[in-house]
């Protein structure tokens, strides 16, 4: 076992959450250069964690529905530092406290008055929130430090426009027939269109491919391994998706993107302000990000708006 002091970070969430947390992870890496940085996150995110350049080791940790894991399989001495990047609630605080770290960094909560952390602001952007959190503890952080290195693997579809119809909940999924309309319009003007989906979205991907009459070579269902998905996104002409992980991956690779928002506004999860990232959002009351029906805000977005946004994207990636 390493004799280095260990820093444990809890962020047992999804792909988009991990990518939005990259600035905070890199700030911790810089702030604790002599520590082994251990990230408690779902095991399938190990290659993503490695790609950040900030994480030494992933400790598998997950719970259904984005909940806090009930236990962490931590071995050896207590962490020198534990950091709650999972949320603001009592369960994540208590989970980390159970490991008896020498120091615990977390947001303030009335149930844990012994933690003198900063306040949580519900309307804050996710990237800014965690950078402010660390800065309150004297750890400088840069919310723009988002980029991943270009993947070494070749893209399976260089120059294609990637459509990703799935998301973590049906409320964040734009209707499939509208994705098909966009795909058909792009192909009619000679663009290559590919469709991707997560491990449990094979049926969704197959239905879109059939409706848009895509060839089998342009269908990537069943959850691509991260290295291949990363290469696909990095070399894409553009990415069209809802508010989900692949949108954050496009940001990480500076790939032009069109992100469709609802029920949560882009002010909390949107990409940085830049012409290569177009955001479509019809303001209205917040909806349920875990709901079972497409959110009304998403339903107000028309295929013509998506095509117009794609036309506004720049043609080239930055160096």
HUDA-V318245 format. One record per residue. N is the residue number from 0. RES is the residue in one small letter. OMEGA is omega in radians with two decimals (* if undefined). Layout:
N/RES/OMEGA ; N/RES/OMEGA
This chain:
0/x/-3.13 ; 1/x/3.08 ; 2/x/3.11 ; 3/x/2.98 ; 4/x/-3.05 ; 5/x/3.09 ; 6/x/-3.12 ; 7/x/3.11 ; 8/x/3.10 ; 9/x/3.00 ; 10/x/-3.02 ; 11/x/-3.04 ; 12/x/-3.05 ; 13/x/-3.10 ; 14/x/-3.12 ; 15/x/3.12 ; 16/x/3.14 ; 17/x/-3.13 ; 18/x/3.08 ; 19/x/3.13 ; 20/x/-3.11 ; 21/x/3.12 ; 22/x/3.13 ; 23/x/3.12 ; 24/x/3.14 ; 25/x/3.07 ; 26/x/3.09 ; 27/x/3.11 ; 28/x/3.13 ; 29/x/-3.08 ; 30/x/-3.13 ; 31/x/-3.01 ; 32/x/-3.09 ; 33/x/-3.11 ; 34/x/2.90 ; 35/x/-3.11 ; 36/x/-3.11 ; 37/x/-3.13 ; 38/x/3.04 ; 39/x/-3.04 ; 40/x/3.11 ; 41/x/-3.03 ; 42/x/-3.10 ; 43/x/3.13 ; 44/x/-3.14 ; 45/x/3.12 ; 46/x/3.09 ; 47/x/3.11 ; 48/x/3.13 ; 49/x/-3.10 ; 50/x/3.13 ; 51/x/-3.08 ; 52/x/-3.08 ; 53/x/-2.98 ; 54/x/3.09 ; 55/x/-3.05 ; 56/x/3.06 ; 57/x/3.04 ; 58/x/-3.07 ; 59/x/-3.13 ; 60/x/3.14 ; 61/x/3.06 ; 62/x/-3.13 ; 63/x/3.03 ; 64/x/3.09 ; 65/x/3.14 ; 66/x/3.08 ; 67/x/3.07 ; 68/x/-3.13 ; 69/x/3.13 ; 70/x/2.99 ; 71/x/-3.10 ; 72/x/-3.13 ; 73/x/3.11 ; 74/x/3.12 ; 75/x/-3.11 ; 76/x/3.10 ; 77/x/3.08 ; 78/x/3.02 ; 79/x/3.10 ; 80/x/3.00 ; 81/x/-3.07 ; 82/x/3.12 ; 83/x/3.01 ; 84/x/-3.09 ; 85/x/-3.10 ; 86/x/-3.09 ; 87/x/-2.94 ; 88/x/-3.13 ; 89/x/-3.10 ; 90/x/-3.13 ; 91/x/3.08 ; 92/x/-3.08 ; 93/x/3.11 ; 94/x/-3.14 ; 95/x/3.09 ; 96/x/-3.11 ; 97/x/3.11 ; 98/x/3.10 ; 99/x/3.10 ; 100/x/3.09 ; 101/x/-3.13 ; 102/x/3.14 ; 103/x/3.09 ; 104/x/-3.11 ; 105/x/3.03 ; 106/x/3.10 ; 107/x/3.08 ; 108/x/-3.11 ; 109/x/3.13 ; 110/x/3.12 ; 111/x/-3.09 ; 112/x/3.12 ; 113/x/3.10 ; 114/x/-3.10 ; 115/x/-3.09 ; 116/x/3.12 ; 117/x/3.11 ; 118/x/3.08 ; 119/x/3.07 ; 120/x/-3.01 ; 121/x/-3.04 ; 122/x/-3.07 ; 123/x/3.06 ; 124/x/-3.04 ; 125/x/-3.13 ; 126/x/-3.12 ; 127/x/-3.11 ; 128/x/-3.03 ; 129/x/3.04 ; 130/x/3.08 ; 131/x/3.12 ; 132/x/-3.12 ; 133/x/3.14 ; 134/x/3.07 ; 135/x/3.08 ; 136/x/3.09 ; 137/x/-3.14 ; 138/x/-3.11 ; 139/x/-3.12 ; 140/x/-3.10 ; 141/x/-3.07 ; 142/x/3.11 ; 143/x/-3.10 ; 144/x/-2.95 ; 145/x/-2.93 ; 146/x/2.97 ; 147/x/3.07 ; 148/x/3.12 ; 149/x/-3.08 ; 150/x/-3.11 ; 151/x/-3.09 ; 152/x/3.08 ; 153/x/3.10 ; 154/x/3.04 ; 155/x/-3.14 ; 156/x/-3.09 ; 157/x/3.09 ; 158/x/-3.13 ; 159/x/2.94 ; 160/x/-3.07 ; 161/x/3.02 ; 162/x/-3.13 ; 163/x/-3.01 ; 164/x/-3.06 ; 165/x/3.07 ; 166/x/-3.08 ; 167/x/3.13 ; 168/x/3.13 ; 169/x/-3.13 ; 170/x/-3.14 ; 171/x/-3.13 ; 172/x/3.03 ; 173/x/-3.08 ; 174/x/-3.07 ; 175/x/-3.12 ; 176/x/3.11 ; 177/x/3.01 ; 178/x/3.14 ; 179/x/3.10 ; 180/x/3.12 ; 181/x/-3.13 ; 182/x/-3.12 ; 183/x/-3.14 ; 184/x/3.13 ; 185/x/-3.12 ; 186/x/3.12 ; 187/x/3.10 ; 188/x/2.99 ; 189/x/3.13 ; 190/x/3.00 ; 191/x/-3.12 ; 192/x/3.04 ; 193/x/-3.14 ; 194/x/3.14 ; 195/x/3.09 ; 196/x/3.13 ; 197/x/-3.05 ; 198/x/-3.11 ; 199/x/-3.09 ; 200/x/-3.13 ; 201/x/-3.14 ; 202/x/3.13 ; 203/x/3.14 ; 204/x/-3.13 ; 205/x/3.13 ; 206/x/3.11 ; 207/x/3.14 ; 208/x/3.14 ; 209/x/-3.10 ; 210/x/-3.13 ; 211/x/3.13 ; 212/x/3.12 ; 213/x/3.06 ; 214/x/-3.12 ; 215/x/-3.12 ; 216/x/-3.10 ; 217/x/-3.12 ; 218/x/-3.10 ; 219/x/3.13 ; 220/x/3.05 ; 221/x/3.08 ; 222/x/3.09 ; 223/x/2.97 ; 224/x/-3.02 ; 225/x/-3.10 ; 226/x/-3.12 ; 227/x/3.10 ; 228/x/3.14 ; 229/x/3.11 ; 230/x/3.12 ; 231/x/-3.12 ; 232/x/-3.08 ; 233/x/-3.09 ; 234/x/-3.10 ; 235/x/2.98 ; 236/x/3.11 ; 237/x/3.11 ; 238/x/3.08 ; 239/x/-3.12 ; 240/x/2.93 ; 241/x/-3.13 ; 242/x/-3.07 ; 243/x/-2.96 ; 244/x/-3.06 ; 245/x/3.07 ; 246/x/3.10 ; 247/x/3.09 ; 248/x/3.06 ; 249/x/3.09 ; 250/x/-3.10 ; 251/x/3.13 ; 252/x/-3.12 ; 253/x/3.09 ; 254/x/3.11 ; 255/x/-3.06 ; 256/x/2.98 ; 257/x/-3.09 ; 258/x/-3.08 ; 259/x/-3.02 ; 260/x/3.12 ; 261/x/0.11 ; 262/x/-3.12 ; 263/x/-3.08 ; 264/x/3.11 ; 265/x/3.11 ; 266/x/3.14 ; 267/x/-3.08 ; 268/x/-3.04 ; 269/x/3.13 ; 270/x/3.04 ; 271/x/3.12 ; 272/x/-3.14 ; 273/x/-3.14 ; 274/x/-3.10 ; 275/x/3.11 ; 276/x/3.13 ; 277/x/-3.11 ; 278/x/3.06 ; 279/x/-3.03 ; 280/x/3.05 ; 281/x/-3.02 ; 282/x/3.12 ; 283/x/3.12 ; 284/x/3.07 ; 285/x/3.06 ; 286/x/-3.12 ; 287/x/-3.13 ; 288/x/3.12 ; 289/x/-3.07 ; 290/x/-3.06 ; 291/x/3.12 ; 292/x/3.12 ; 293/x/-3.09 ; 294/x/3.14 ; 295/x/3.12 ; 296/x/3.09 ; 297/x/-3.11 ; 298/x/3.12 ; 299/x/3.12 ; 300/x/-3.10 ; 301/x/3.10 ; 302/x/-3.14 ; 303/x/3.11 ; 304/x/3.14 ; 305/x/3.12 ; 306/x/3.10 ; 307/x/3.13 ; 308/x/3.08 ; 309/x/3.13 ; 310/x/3.14 ; 311/x/-3.09 ; 312/x/3.04 ; 313/x/-3.05 ; 314/x/-2.97 ; 315/x/2.98 ; 316/x/3.00 ; 317/x/3.13 ; 318/x/*
